Structure formats: structure tokens, C-alpha cells
Amino acid sequence: MNLKYKHLLIVALLAVFPTSCKYQKLLKSNDNKEKYEQAKNYYEEGDYAKSLTLYEQLIPIYRGTEKGEEISYYYAYCNYHLRNYILAGHYFRKFTSSFPNSQFAEECTFMNAYCYYLDSPKSTLAQESTFKALTEFSLYLGRYPESERAEECNDLIDDLSRKLQKKSYENAILYYKVGQYKAASVALKSSLEHFPDSEHREEMMYLIIKSEYTYAINSVHGKTVDRLNDALQEYKTFVRKFPESKHMKELSKINNDINKKLDFLN
């Protein structure tokens, strides 16, 4: 290592060491007033990890006091800034339960929901946090219908709903891709029932027809007619809704084949 860089490293370590020692000494002390002041200072400086540890020590000491309310508020935000979103949501919710009349109650109710929103993963993963966020945002809007955050809440709810819609669509498409046509048809219909305004509606209705048709022609003889009729009804519904669809040429051939098979079987 270059001598110059060694010197700079030593200087940096010497600068940090006294601060670290001071912090460790503070953690072990019984000076709660100093801990309280330093926790605020660390928070304002953006050192949320140190602030959180100090607030954690102070919570049981100041419980039930005015300072206890402030400490609980900042403790939740320390977790939030450290991206511990599930923990942060828990402590924001706990704050609203412990201090329902606080000036921060509405804010913490929103933040509880927002933490679950931030924890919501991409659509390919399990969506527990997404559902939880939707529930908490709905509770927030029910409790504070005139809130200035109402529009933001609705935008976030729309974003979460789009994610669930995408997951529902992807799951249904997967059944089709792996050749499970009955399951694909059921999943596609269920997705459209839950998300009637889906941007994929045309494609999904197209795949329902193909799924029903493929399932029908591969069925045992006794069930073929009923299943072909199911596919035919789906085709008629599609034509009414999307008469100019790019899929019409292909679907017209399927429709002709269905009718030929029905004529032969009946």
C-alpha cells in the first residue's frame, strides 16, 4: 500500500476511534438525559443505526410520558430510514395504538401502510405485503377520508392493484404455456372477474377460447360436445367485444372447426 494512503487511513481511523468510544461509553451509561439528546442528534445527522439503539434503550424508561411519545415516533422512523420496513410498519402501528390522540397519529397510520407498500415485492414473488398494504391504506382512507394524502393513497392503491393484476395474469398464462388448458381457462376467467379493466383483457379472452377449444378436442368422447359448446360461447362473447381484433382470422378458423365437429357429433 502506498505510504500516503497508509497515512490517510491511519488519520481516518484516529478520527473515528474517539467518536466510537464515546458512543459505546454512552450506551453503557445511566445518563438517560444525555442518551435522549444524543439520540436526537444522531437522528438529525442521519446516523439512524446509532439513534435507533439509543431510542431502544429509552423506550421502557420514558414509557407513558410526553418524551415516550416522541421517542416511539422517532424509533419507528429510524427503522424506516434503515429500510426495516416490516419492523417500521409494526412500530408505526404500535404508535397509533399507544397514542391515538397524538398529532402524529394520522401520519403514523399512513406510514404503517406505506411501509408495507415499500416491502411489496415484484409480481413474480409472494404478495403478502401487497395485500397488507392495500388493507392498511383502505383503513387509513376510512379513518381520514378528508386527508391531504387521500390522492396519494389512491395512487399507491392503484399501483398495488396493477401489481396483483399482473401476477394474476402471469399465473394464468403459465397454465396455458405448460398445456394445462382447463386450469388456464379457469385462471384466466378468475383473473378477468377480479380485474375486469385489465389491459390484457383481449389477449386473455383470446386464450380462454384457445384453452377451451384445445381442452374440448382432447376430451373423452362423452364430454366433447359440451366442451366445444363452451368454447363456442366464449368465441361469440369475444366477437361482440373485439370485432376488429388481430386474432379474428385465427379464431374464425377455430370457430369453423368447432361447428364442423358439432355437426358431426350431433
Short mmCIF file of the C-alpha atoms (twelve columns), coordinates in Angstrom:
data_MODEL
# 
_entry.id   MODEL 
# 
loop_
_atom_site.group_PDB 
_atom_site.id 
_atom_site.type_symbol 
_atom_site.label_atom_id 
_atom_site.label_alt_id 
_atom_site.label_comp_id 
_atom_site.label_asym_id 
_atom_site.label_seq_id 
_atom_site.Cartn_x 
_atom_site.Cartn_y 
_atom_site.Cartn_z 
_atom_site.pdbx_PDB_model_num 
ATOM 1   C CA . MET A 1   0.000   0.000   0.000   1 
ATOM 2   C CA . ASN A 2   1.256   3.485   -0.886  1 
ATOM 3   C CA . LEU A 3   2.722   5.320   2.138   1 
ATOM 4   C CA . LYS A 4   0.487   8.321   1.506   1 
ATOM 5   C CA . TYR A 5   -2.667  6.164   1.602   1 
ATOM 6   C CA . LYS A 6   -1.457  4.394   4.739   1 
ATOM 7   C CA . HIS A 7   -1.102  7.769   6.403   1 
ATOM 8   C CA . LEU A 8   -4.603  8.843   5.322   1 
ATOM 9   C CA . LEU A 9   -6.080  5.568   6.593   1 
ATOM 10  C CA . ILE A 10  -4.428  5.997   9.981   1 
ATOM 11  C CA . VAL A 11  -5.693  9.576   10.241  1 
ATOM 12  C CA . ALA A 12  -9.227  8.457   9.359   1 
ATOM 13  C CA . LEU A 13  -9.159  5.671   11.941  1 
ATOM 14  C CA . LEU A 14  -7.857  8.024   14.617  1 
ATOM 15  C CA . ALA A 15  -10.681 10.450  13.819  1 
ATOM 16  C CA . VAL A 16  -13.362 7.763   14.083  1 
ATOM 17  C CA . PHE A 17  -11.991 5.968   17.153  1 
ATOM 18  C CA . PRO A 18  -12.779 8.649   19.788  1 
ATOM 19  C CA . THR A 19  -16.332 9.033   18.438  1 
ATOM 20  C CA . SER A 20  -16.888 5.289   18.530  1 
ATOM 21  C CA . CYS A 21  -15.540 5.064   22.077  1 
ATOM 22  C CA . LYS A 22  -17.764 7.941   23.172  1 
ATOM 23  C CA . TYR A 23  -20.820 6.225   21.698  1 
ATOM 24  C CA . GLN A 24  -20.019 2.878   23.329  1 
ATOM 25  C CA . LYS A 25  -19.475 4.613   26.653  1 
ATOM 26  C CA . LEU A 26  -22.833 6.375   26.285  1 
ATOM 27  C CA . LEU A 27  -24.602 3.068   25.638  1 
ATOM 28  C CA . LYS A 28  -23.259 1.674   28.909  1 
ATOM 29  C CA . SER A 29  -24.017 4.769   30.967  1 
ATOM 30  C CA . ASN A 30  -27.084 5.533   33.094  1 
ATOM 31  C CA . ASP A 31  -27.305 9.115   31.850  1 
ATOM 32  C CA . ASN A 32  -30.694 8.907   30.147  1 
ATOM 33  C CA . LYS A 33  -30.868 12.647  29.556  1 
ATOM 34  C CA . GLU A 34  -27.621 12.522  27.577  1 
ATOM 35  C CA . LYS A 35  -28.818 9.448   25.687  1 
ATOM 36  C CA . TYR A 36  -32.012 11.288  24.785  1 
ATOM 37  C CA . GLU A 37  -30.130 14.337  23.493  1 
ATOM 38  C CA . GLN A 38  -27.593 12.298  21.560  1 
ATOM 39  C CA . ALA A 39  -30.291 10.092  20.033  1 
ATOM 40  C CA . LYS A 40  -31.882 13.243  18.593  1 
ATOM 41  C CA . ASN A 41  -28.501 14.483  17.367  1 
ATOM 42  C CA . TYR A 42  -27.672 11.185  15.677  1 
ATOM 43  C CA . TYR A 43  -31.105 11.169  14.047  1 
ATOM 44  C CA . GLU A 44  -30.680 14.703  12.695  1 
ATOM 45  C CA . GLU A 45  -27.234 13.758  11.371  1 
ATOM 46  C CA . GLY A 46  -28.704 10.752  9.565   1 
ATOM 47  C CA . ASP A 47  -26.959 8.155   11.743  1 
ATOM 48  C CA . TYR A 48  -30.141 6.165   12.232  1 
ATOM 49  C CA . ALA A 49  -28.469 2.984   13.470  1 
ATOM 50  C CA . LYS A 50  -26.943 4.723   16.493  1 
ATOM 51  C CA . SER A 51  -30.084 6.735   17.086  1 
ATOM 52  C CA . LEU A 52  -32.209 3.585   16.988  1 
ATOM 53  C CA . THR A 53  -30.057 1.770   19.554  1 
ATOM 54  C CA . LEU A 54  -30.264 4.683   21.971  1 
ATOM 55  C CA . TYR A 55  -34.017 5.087   21.487  1 
ATOM 56  C CA . GLU A 56  -34.414 1.363   22.066  1 
ATOM 57  C CA . GLN A 57  -32.844 1.776   25.499  1 
ATOM 58  C CA . LEU A 58  -35.004 4.804   26.281  1 
ATOM 59  C CA . ILE A 59  -38.420 3.407   25.311  1 
ATOM 60  C CA . PRO A 60  -39.065 1.456   28.547  1 
ATOM 61  C CA . ILE A 61  -37.667 4.288   30.674  1 
ATOM 62  C CA . TYR A 62  -39.917 7.025   29.270  1 
ATOM 63  C CA . ARG A 63  -42.992 4.879   28.582  1 
ATOM 64  C CA . GLY A 64  -46.188 6.779   29.435  1 
ATOM 65  C CA . THR A 65  -44.526 10.201  29.304  1 
ATOM 66  C CA . GLU A 66  -44.502 13.003  26.738  1 
ATOM 67  C CA . LYS A 67  -40.935 12.085  25.844  1 
ATOM 68  C CA . GLY A 68  -42.063 8.493   25.451  1 
ATOM 69  C CA . GLU A 69  -44.377 9.549   22.630  1 
ATOM 70  C CA . GLU A 70  -41.575 11.398  20.850  1 
ATOM 71  C CA . ILE A 71  -39.136 8.510   21.336  1 
ATOM 72  C CA . SER A 72  -41.629 5.985   19.936  1 
ATOM 73  C CA . TYR A 73  -42.221 8.244   16.933  1 
ATOM 74  C CA . TYR A 74  -38.542 8.580   16.078  1 
ATOM 75  C CA . TYR A 75  -37.854 4.930   16.825  1 
ATOM 76  C CA . ALA A 76  -40.350 3.942   14.127  1 
ATOM 77  C CA . TYR A 77  -38.721 6.383   11.709  1 
ATOM 78  C CA . CYS A 78  -35.240 5.041   12.497  1 
ATOM 79  C CA . ASN A 79  -36.406 1.619   11.347  1 
ATOM 80  C CA . TYR A 80  -37.988 3.220   8.294   1 
ATOM 81  C CA . HIS A 81  -34.802 5.039   7.293   1 
ATOM 82  C CA . LEU A 82  -32.814 1.830   7.814   1 
ATOM 83  C CA . ARG A 83  -35.253 0.135   5.411   1 
ATOM 84  C CA . ASN A 84  -36.523 -2.257  8.056   1 
ATOM 85  C CA . TYR A 85  -39.977 -1.757  6.571   1 
ATOM 86  C CA . ILE A 86  -41.847 -4.563  8.318   1 
ATOM 87  C CA . LEU A 87  -40.444 -3.507  11.695  1 
ATOM 88  C CA . ALA A 88  -41.105 0.142   10.919  1 
ATOM 89  C CA . GLY A 89  -44.701 -0.633  9.973   1 
ATOM 90  C CA . HIS A 90  -45.122 -2.535  13.227  1 
ATOM 91  C CA . TYR A 91  -43.850 0.396   15.293  1 
ATOM 92  C CA . PHE A 92  -45.883 2.984   13.382  1 
ATOM 93  C CA . ARG A 93  -48.963 0.869   14.031  1 
ATOM 94  C CA . LYS A 94  -47.982 0.451   17.679  1 
ATOM 95  C CA . PHE A 95  -47.583 4.227   17.939  1 
ATOM 96  C CA . THR A 96  -51.130 4.868   16.715  1 
ATOM 97  C CA . SER A 97  -52.428 2.305   19.182  1 
ATOM 98  C CA . SER A 98  -50.467 3.767   22.107  1 
ATOM 99  C CA . PHE A 99  -51.059 7.429   21.204  1 
ATOM 100 C CA . PRO A 100 -54.388 7.599   19.302  1 
ATOM 101 C CA . ASN A 101 -54.819 11.309  20.060  1 
ATOM 102 C CA . SER A 102 -51.283 12.298  19.090  1 
ATOM 103 C CA . GLN A 103 -50.704 14.979  16.474  1 
ATOM 104 C CA . PHE A 104 -48.667 12.283  14.682  1 
ATOM 105 C CA . ALA A 105 -51.391 9.598   14.750  1 
ATOM 106 C CA . GLU A 106 -52.608 10.231  11.198  1 
ATOM 107 C CA . GLU A 107 -49.080 10.409  9.822   1 
ATOM 108 C CA . CYS A 108 -48.104 7.148   11.530  1 
ATOM 109 C CA . THR A 109 -51.259 5.434   10.281  1 
ATOM 110 C CA . PHE A 110 -50.241 6.377   6.742   1 
ATOM 111 C CA . MET A 111 -46.625 5.360   7.307   1 
ATOM 112 C CA . ASN A 112 -47.712 1.952   8.561   1 
ATOM 113 C CA . ALA A 113 -49.436 1.323   5.226   1 
ATOM 114 C CA . TYR A 114 -46.603 2.917   3.251   1 
ATOM 115 C CA . CYS A 115 -44.033 0.608   4.856   1 
ATOM 116 C CA . TYR A 116 -45.952 -2.410  3.590   1 
ATOM 117 C CA . TYR A 117 -46.132 -0.734  0.187   1 
ATOM 118 C CA . LEU A 118 -42.345 -0.373  0.150   1 
ATOM 119 C CA . ASP A 119 -41.940 -4.000  1.238   1 
ATOM 120 C CA . SER A 120 -44.203 -5.204  -1.572  1 
ATOM 121 C CA . PRO A 121 -42.041 -7.313  -3.939  1 
ATOM 122 C CA . LYS A 122 -42.139 -7.704  -7.709  1 
ATOM 123 C CA . SER A 123 -45.136 -9.521  -9.147  1 
ATOM 124 C CA . THR A 124 -43.372 -12.882 -9.523  1 
ATOM 125 C CA . LEU A 125 -42.998 -13.253 -5.739  1 
ATOM 126 C CA . ALA A 126 -45.482 -13.858 -2.915  1 
ATOM 127 C CA . GLN A 127 -47.660 -10.801 -2.316  1 
ATOM 128 C CA . GLU A 128 -48.397 -10.832 1.441   1 
ATOM 129 C CA . SER A 129 -47.078 -7.292  1.895   1 
ATOM 130 C CA . THR A 130 -49.070 -6.104  -1.120  1 
ATOM 131 C CA . PHE A 131 -52.336 -7.362  0.362   1 
ATOM 132 C CA . LYS A 132 -51.388 -5.947  3.764   1 
ATOM 133 C CA . ALA A 133 -50.615 -2.544  2.237   1 
ATOM 134 C CA . LEU A 134 -53.978 -2.479  0.451   1 
ATOM 135 C CA . THR A 135 -55.763 -3.301  3.700   1 
ATOM 136 C CA . GLU A 136 -53.887 -0.644  5.672   1 
ATOM 137 C CA . PHE A 137 -54.376 2.059   3.020   1 
ATOM 138 C CA . SER A 138 -58.103 1.291   2.974   1 
ATOM 139 C CA . LEU A 139 -58.239 1.589   6.760   1 
ATOM 140 C CA . TYR A 140 -56.365 4.890   6.550   1 
ATOM 141 C CA . LEU A 141 -58.805 6.325   3.996   1 
ATOM 142 C CA . GLY A 142 -61.737 5.103   6.061   1 
ATOM 143 C CA . ARG A 143 -60.369 6.826   9.142   1 
ATOM 144 C CA . TYR A 144 -59.155 10.000  7.406   1 
ATOM 145 C CA . PRO A 145 -61.366 10.458  4.307   1 
ATOM 146 C CA . GLU A 146 -60.561 14.179  4.049   1 
ATOM 147 C CA . SER A 147 -56.806 13.692  4.396   1 
ATOM 148 C CA . GLU A 148 -54.495 15.662  2.131   1 
ATOM 149 C CA . ARG A 149 -52.801 12.307  1.485   1 
ATOM 150 C CA . ALA A 150 -56.005 10.769  0.071   1 
ATOM 151 C CA . GLU A 151 -54.986 11.257  -3.562  1 
ATOM 152 C CA . GLU A 152 -51.519 9.844   -2.894  1 
ATOM 153 C CA . CYS A 153 -53.138 6.878   -1.134  1 
ATOM 154 C CA . ASN A 154 -55.382 6.166   -4.091  1 
ATOM 155 C CA . ASP A 155 -52.411 6.342   -6.467  1 
ATOM 156 C CA . LEU A 156 -50.496 3.849   -4.310  1 
ATOM 157 C CA . ILE A 157 -53.545 1.572   -4.133  1 
ATOM 158 C CA . ASP A 158 -53.786 1.677   -7.943  1 
ATOM 159 C CA . ASP A 159 -50.104 0.776   -8.206  1 
ATOM 160 C CA . LEU A 160 -50.538 -2.203  -5.862  1 
ATOM 161 C CA . SER A 161 -53.659 -3.321  -7.729  1 
ATOM 162 C CA . ARG A 162 -51.751 -3.263  -11.017 1 
ATOM 163 C CA . LYS A 163 -49.116 -5.493  -9.455  1 
ATOM 164 C CA . LEU A 164 -51.737 -8.007  -8.293  1 
ATOM 165 C CA . GLN A 165 -53.360 -7.823  -11.710 1 
ATOM 166 C CA . LYS A 166 -50.019 -8.572  -13.361 1 
ATOM 167 C CA . LYS A 167 -49.377 -11.523 -11.052 1 
ATOM 168 C CA . SER A 168 -52.852 -12.908 -11.709 1 
ATOM 169 C CA . TYR A 169 -52.291 -12.561 -15.458 1 
ATOM 170 C CA . GLU A 170 -48.835 -14.173 -15.340 1 
ATOM 171 C CA . ASN A 171 -50.083 -17.123 -13.281 1 
ATOM 172 C CA . ALA A 172 -52.950 -17.747 -15.692 1 
ATOM 173 C CA . ILE A 173 -50.675 -17.518 -18.737 1 
ATOM 174 C CA . LEU A 174 -48.293 -20.013 -17.154 1 
ATOM 175 C CA . TYR A 175 -51.041 -22.656 -17.038 1 
ATOM 176 C CA . TYR A 176 -51.611 -22.124 -20.747 1 
ATOM 177 C CA . LYS A 177 -47.917 -22.324 -21.595 1 
ATOM 178 C CA . VAL A 178 -47.471 -25.656 -19.808 1 
ATOM 179 C CA . GLY A 179 -50.524 -27.138 -21.507 1 
ATOM 180 C CA . GLN A 180 -52.906 -27.239 -18.545 1 
ATOM 181 C CA . TYR A 181 -55.786 -25.885 -20.596 1 
ATOM 182 C CA . LYS A 182 -58.657 -26.450 -18.184 1 
ATOM 183 C CA . ALA A 183 -56.697 -24.781 -15.366 1 
ATOM 184 C CA . ALA A 184 -55.701 -21.994 -17.771 1 
ATOM 185 C CA . SER A 185 -59.320 -21.306 -18.670 1 
ATOM 186 C CA . VAL A 186 -60.391 -21.225 -15.017 1 
ATOM 187 C CA . ALA A 187 -57.461 -18.981 -14.027 1 
ATOM 188 C CA . LEU A 188 -57.973 -16.597 -16.947 1 
ATOM 189 C CA . LYS A 189 -61.687 -16.228 -16.183 1 
ATOM 190 C CA . SER A 190 -60.967 -15.692 -12.498 1 
ATOM 191 C CA . SER A 191 -58.382 -13.035 -13.306 1 
ATOM 192 C CA . LEU A 192 -60.839 -11.164 -15.536 1 
ATOM 193 C CA . GLU A 193 -63.521 -11.413 -12.886 1 
ATOM 194 C CA . HIS A 194 -61.222 -9.818  -10.308 1 
ATOM 195 C CA . PHE A 195 -59.692 -7.319  -12.745 1 
ATOM 196 C CA . PRO A 196 -62.353 -6.532  -15.389 1 
ATOM 197 C CA . ASP A 197 -60.423 -3.479  -16.599 1 
ATOM 198 C CA . SER A 198 -57.215 -5.424  -17.234 1 
ATOM 199 C CA . GLU A 199 -55.078 -4.085  -20.055 1 
ATOM 200 C CA . HIS A 200 -54.662 -7.730  -21.130 1 
ATOM 201 C CA . ARG A 201 -58.399 -8.394  -21.394 1 
ATOM 202 C CA . GLU A 202 -58.430 -9.043  -25.143 1 
ATOM 203 C CA . GLU A 203 -55.466 -11.412 -25.018 1 
ATOM 204 C CA . MET A 204 -56.896 -13.266 -22.024 1 
ATOM 205 C CA . MET A 205 -60.295 -13.756 -23.665 1 
ATOM 206 C CA . TYR A 206 -58.492 -14.985 -26.794 1 
ATOM 207 C CA . LEU A 207 -56.560 -17.525 -24.724 1 
ATOM 208 C CA . ILE A 208 -59.747 -18.650 -22.967 1 
ATOM 209 C CA . ILE A 209 -61.164 -19.644 -26.357 1 
ATOM 210 C CA . LYS A 210 -57.985 -21.477 -27.328 1 
ATOM 211 C CA . SER A 211 -57.846 -23.191 -23.944 1 
ATOM 212 C CA . GLU A 212 -61.491 -24.260 -24.072 1 
ATOM 213 C CA . TYR A 213 -61.117 -25.446 -27.670 1 
ATOM 214 C CA . THR A 214 -57.912 -27.421 -27.061 1 
ATOM 215 C CA . TYR A 215 -59.359 -28.924 -23.897 1 
ATOM 216 C CA . ALA A 216 -62.517 -29.924 -25.774 1 
ATOM 217 C CA . ILE A 217 -60.859 -31.659 -28.733 1 
ATOM 218 C CA . ASN A 218 -58.684 -33.666 -26.364 1 
ATOM 219 C CA . SER A 219 -61.595 -34.716 -24.147 1 
ATOM 220 C CA . VAL A 220 -63.181 -38.134 -23.879 1 
ATOM 221 C CA . HIS A 221 -65.974 -38.608 -26.412 1 
ATOM 222 C CA . GLY A 222 -68.833 -38.180 -23.955 1 
ATOM 223 C CA . LYS A 223 -67.758 -34.696 -22.921 1 
ATOM 224 C CA . THR A 224 -66.547 -33.270 -26.204 1 
ATOM 225 C CA . VAL A 225 -69.850 -31.718 -27.292 1 
ATOM 226 C CA . ASP A 226 -70.426 -29.794 -24.063 1 
ATOM 227 C CA . ARG A 227 -66.871 -28.511 -24.059 1 
ATOM 228 C CA . LEU A 228 -66.996 -27.476 -27.699 1 
ATOM 229 C CA . ASN A 229 -70.168 -25.552 -26.927 1 
ATOM 230 C CA . ASP A 230 -68.352 -23.830 -24.063 1 
ATOM 231 C CA . ALA A 231 -65.601 -22.780 -26.478 1 
ATOM 232 C CA . LEU A 232 -68.225 -21.600 -28.978 1 
ATOM 233 C CA . GLN A 233 -69.892 -19.378 -26.373 1 
ATOM 234 C CA . GLU A 234 -66.537 -17.848 -25.492 1 
ATOM 235 C CA . TYR A 235 -65.927 -17.157 -29.180 1 
ATOM 236 C CA . LYS A 236 -69.281 -15.370 -29.522 1 
ATOM 237 C CA . THR A 237 -68.543 -13.232 -26.468 1 
ATOM 238 C CA . PHE A 238 -65.125 -12.329 -27.867 1 
ATOM 239 C CA . VAL A 239 -66.549 -11.310 -31.262 1 
ATOM 240 C CA . ARG A 240 -69.059 -8.981  -29.612 1 
ATOM 241 C CA . LYS A 241 -66.371 -7.271  -27.575 1 
ATOM 242 C CA . PHE A 242 -63.472 -7.241  -30.043 1 
ATOM 243 C CA . PRO A 243 -64.854 -7.488  -33.597 1 
ATOM 244 C CA . GLU A 244 -61.710 -5.874  -35.043 1 
ATOM 245 C CA . SER A 245 -59.225 -7.971  -33.075 1 
ATOM 246 C CA . LYS A 246 -55.980 -9.082  -34.693 1 
ATOM 247 C CA . HIS A 247 -56.880 -12.609 -33.565 1 
ATOM 248 C CA . MET A 248 -60.109 -12.781 -35.589 1 
ATOM 249 C CA . LYS A 249 -58.627 -14.691 -38.534 1 
ATOM 250 C CA . GLU A 250 -57.261 -17.441 -36.304 1 
ATOM 251 C CA . LEU A 251 -60.380 -17.553 -34.150 1 
ATOM 252 C CA . SER A 252 -62.650 -17.734 -37.193 1 
ATOM 253 C CA . LYS A 253 -60.851 -20.925 -38.229 1 
ATOM 254 C CA . ILE A 254 -61.322 -22.320 -34.726 1 
ATOM 255 C CA . ASN A 255 -64.994 -21.362 -34.853 1 
ATOM 256 C CA . ASN A 256 -65.440 -23.129 -38.204 1 
ATOM 257 C CA . ASP A 257 -63.746 -26.234 -36.867 1 
ATOM 258 C CA . ILE A 258 -65.929 -26.216 -33.735 1 
ATOM 259 C CA . ASN A 259 -69.087 -26.012 -35.845 1 
ATOM 260 C CA . LYS A 260 -67.922 -28.836 -38.135 1 
ATOM 261 C CA . LYS A 261 -67.175 -31.048 -35.161 1 
ATOM 262 C CA . LEU A 262 -70.509 -30.252 -33.534 1 
ATOM 263 C CA . ASP A 263 -72.364 -31.047 -36.775 1 
ATOM 264 C CA . PHE A 264 -70.539 -34.367 -36.979 1 
ATOM 265 C CA . LEU A 265 -71.071 -35.296 -33.327 1 
ATOM 266 C CA . ASN A 266 -74.722 -34.212 -33.139 1 
# 
